[in-house]
Amino acid sequence: MKARVRRQKAGLTGGNRGQSLGAPASDSARYSPRFRRGQKVEKSADPRELVAAIKRDLAAAADPEYRESVQRFFKEPIDVYGVRTSDARRISNEYFKKVRHLPKREIFEICELLHNPGLGHDHPRKRGQSLGARGRAVQSPFSRSCPAPSYEEHGVAFSWAGRLNAQFEPADFLVLERWLRNYVSNWAACDTLCGGPFGDFLIRFPKFLPTVRKWAKSENRWLRRASAVTLIPALKTEPEIHHQGTKAQRGTGRGEVPEAGTRSRYVSQAYQTADILLLDEDDMVQKGYGWMLKELANRRPREVFEFVLARRDRMPRTALRYAIEKMPAAWKKQAMAR
């Protein structure tokens, strides 16, 4: 629990419509000329210069000591500037003001540049071709002049996507899923994307729930974690059910939960996902679905308790501890008993 508190303090839990970003010279009024290093970016700045300016500001705000402390929360080395949460949020907000007038598609393309700064360095883009489409044809997306992006750069892109959630449409699922598959390589990035814009997307478009459930069987550990974490925003909106009810309402004590008709699709899928991931040996996945059950327990404590109780002999202790963290002491003791 203390480790999770430290992670929270570290901030790791977080032209004309249809015109492409590679606009011809005749559309120069849309983007400003190149600017000198250190010069503030105007609202009409070229997207690549905008991304370069974001990188410079993030690098300038880096704290070496903070960077070292952040690394402690990851088993593997991660590329991180070491920008404190308040500074990263300030930089993200400042630059979003310069692009919020653009159509969603163009903002998403700037996000692609934040995720993958090498896009377009190997092949020129044809007029009207999106960065995402061109990027699929690029053999080596990261050139020597475009180093791999940092955690903070991914975070800016995920934050901007979250600001556009009112504009989400079904076709955006492919964009968000591609970001998840291609640009998520640690638990913090997974939770920032899936606990934010992707989770918001799923609330608006539950028809994608079956696809998300399939992630639980993926070989990619971050997709498996995402299959649980992406449900959390929806679970937080569920009505609270604190009464014990009858035995039939709260389950039989043999691992059953109330009938599907009494639960939303998100709650039903949460239990299904937890069962699929139940014996997963990856601790990042165990923590992910344990966290999901903990959030569900905030709304339906008795139901989750009986679900966990019936599986306590098989559920990894890591997932179990996460799931029961906020339950009454007596329930915790019963759940932890072998």
N, C-alpha and C positions, 0 to 999 in steps of 0.2 A: 504493500500500500504506500509506503514511504517513497518507493521508487516511482510510483505513478504520480505522486504529488510533485516530485522533482521534475518529472517530464512535463507536467502541466505548467510549472513555473518557467520551464525552458521554452514553452510555446510550441511544443512538438505535437500536441494532440489535435489543425489548422490550419466619295465622288457621287457618284450616282449609284443607285442600287444595282447590283449585279456586276459592277466594275471590279476587276481584279486588282490586287495590291501592286502588281507590276504594271501600273498605268503608263501609257506612252507620254512623250514629252508634251503633247497637246493638252494633257490634263494636269499640267504642272501646278495649276492653282490649288490642286488638292493637297499636294505635299510640298514642303519648303525645300530650298537648296540645302546642300550639306552644311553642317555647322562646325565650328571649331571646338576642339576638346575643351570641356568645362563650360561651354555655353549652354544655357538653359534651352530645353526643347520646347518649341512652340506647339500649339494645338494641332497644326497641320503638318508636323514633322513626318518625314519618310519613315515607314515602319521599321526598316533595318536600323536607321539612325535612332529611332525611339528605343528599340531593344538594346542597342549599344549604350545609350544613355542610362537605361535601367541597370545594366550591368555595372557601369561606372559608379552609379550611386550606391548600389549594393556593396561593391568592393570598398568604397570610401567609408561605408557605415560598419564594416566588419570589425569585430572585436576578437583578437587572437585568443585571449583567455576564454571568452565565451565559446569560441569554436572548439577549443580543447574540451570544455565541459560538455558540449553537445555530443561529441564523439562517444562519450561514455554510455550513452543510451542505445548504442548500436553495436551489434556483434561484429559487423563488417564495416570497413572504412566507407564513409560517404563523402561526396563532394559538397562541401558547405562553406559559405563565406564566414559564417559566424555572426550573422546580423540578428540582433535582439528583436523579439516579436513586435514591439512597439515601433521600431524603426522600419522593419520590413512592411508593416501595415501602412505606415505613413508613405513610404515610397510607392507601394502598390496603389494607394488611393490617389496620390499626386498624379501618377501617369495615367490612371484610368480616366481622369477628368479630360485628358487630351484625346481620348479615343471613344468616349461614350456616345459621341454624335454619329459614329460610324454604324453601318448595318452589322448585325450579329455575325454574319459570315466573315466580314473583314476583321472583326475583333478576334474571332476564332483563328484566323490566319496569322494574326500577330502572336497569338498564343502558341501557334505552331512554331514560330520563330524563337520564342522563349524556350520551348521544349527542345527544339532541334535547330540550333543556329546554323548548321551546315546546309540546310535546305536551299537549293538553288545554286550552290557553289560549283556543282559538277555539271549541271545542265541548265541552260536558259529556259525560262518558262514561256510558253506560248500565250498570246493574249487570250484572256478568258479562262485559262487553266488555273485551278486553285493550287495553293501550296501543298495541300494534302495529296492531291492527285499527282503532282509532280514529284513529291517526296517518295512515293512508292516506287518510282523508277530510278531513284538515285542509288548508286551502288554503295558509296561510302558517305553517309550523311554528315559525318564530322570530319572536316578538313583540319589541317594543322593550324589554320588561322581561326578556326571556330572550335574551341575546346568544348568538351561536354558540359552541359548546363549544370548549375548548382541546385541544391534542394530549394533555395530561396527563389530561383528563377522559375522552377516548376510551380512553386507556391503562388507566385504572382499570377501565372496563367490559370491555375485552378481557382484562385480568388476572383479573377475577372469572369470566368465562366459562371461562377456562382451568382454574380451580379446580374447575369442575363437569364436567370432561371424563369422569369415571367415570359421570356420569349422562346423557351424551349419548345421543340416540336419533335415528333417521332424520329425523324431522320437524324437528329443529334445523337441518338443512341450509338450509332456507328462511330461518331467522332469521340465520344467519351470512352467507349470501350477500347478504341485504338489507343487513346492516351493511357488507359489502364494497362494494356498489354505492352506498350512500347516504352513508356516513360516512368513507370512505377517500379522502383527497385529497393524500397525499404518501407517499413511499417508506417512511418510518419507521412510519406507521400501517399500511400494507400489510404490512410485514414483522412487526410486532407481532401482528396478527391472524392472518395466514396461516402464520407460522412458529411460532405458538402454538396457540390453541384450534382454528383451522380445520384446521391440519395434524394435530393429535391426532384430530379428528373423522374425517378421511380415513383414518387408520390403522384406526380401528374399523369404518368403513363404506366399504370400497373400491368398492362398487357405484356410488358417485357419481363415480368417476374419469372416465367418459366426459363427464359434465357439466362437470367441471373442465377437461378438455382443450378443450372448446368455447370456454372463456374466451380461449384463445390467439388466436382470430380476432375478438375483440371490438374495437369502436372505442374502448372505455375502456382507456386505458393501464394503469390499476391492475389491471384484470381480467387483462390480458395478462401483467403481471408476476406476478400471483397464480397464474396457471396453472402457473408454475414454482416459485415460493416455497412454495406449499402442499404440494408434494411433498417438501420438504427434511426435515421431521421423520421421514417414513417412510424416506427414503433413508439417514438416519443410523443406522437400525436394521438395515440390510442386512449380511449377513456379508461379511467382508473376503476379497477374492480378489486376492492379490499375485503369484502365480506367473504366468509368461507362458503356459504351456500350449502346446498345439500350434497350428499356424497356423489350423486349423479352429475351435479353441476361442476364439482371441482375435480372429478376424476375418481377412479376406483382405488387408487393407491398402487396399481400395478403398472404405472407408467402411462396411463391414458390421460388425455386432456379433454376438455369439453368438446362437444360435437362441433363440426366445422361450421354449422349454421350460426353458432354463437360467436364466431371469431371472424375478424377481417382476413383478407387474403394475405396481408403482411404478417399477421400473427401466425397463421397456419404455415406460411413458408418459413418463418423463423424456427418453428419446431422441426419442420422437415429438414431444413438446412443443418440444424444442430445434430440431428440423427445421422445425416450423411457424413458430417465432419467429426462425429463423436470420437472415433479412434485414430484421428489424424495424429501422426507423430511429430509434426512440426509445431514448435511452441508458439510461433507467430500466428499460426492458424488457431491453435487452442485458445490463445488470448483473444483472438478476434471473435470467435463464436461464444466464448465465455462472456465477453463484454456485451455482445448482443443479448444474451440471456439476462444479464444484469439489468440492462435498460428495460427489457420486457418485464422483469420482476418489479420494477418501479411502478408499473401499471397493473400487473396481475401477479402479485407476490405468491399467493397460495398455489396458483396454477403452475408457476415456474418451479416452486419448491417441490411439488409432487413429481414434476417432470424430472428434476435433478435427482430426487430421492430414489426413483426407480432405476436410475442409471449410475448411481454413485460407485458401484463396484467396477464399472468399466470406464467411466469418464476419467480422463487424465486429471490429476490433482490441480494442475495449472488452470484448466478450464473451469473446474469445479469451484476453486477459490474465487475466481472472477465472478462467476454466476451468483454466488451466495453472499458476496461482499457486503451488501446492504440489508441482508435479512436479519431478523431477530437472533440474538445469541443462541437461544435454544434450538432454533432451526439449523443454524450453522453447525452446532455440535452434533445434531442428528445426521446432517448431510455428510459430515466428515467422518463419521463412525464407519468402520468396516464391518 
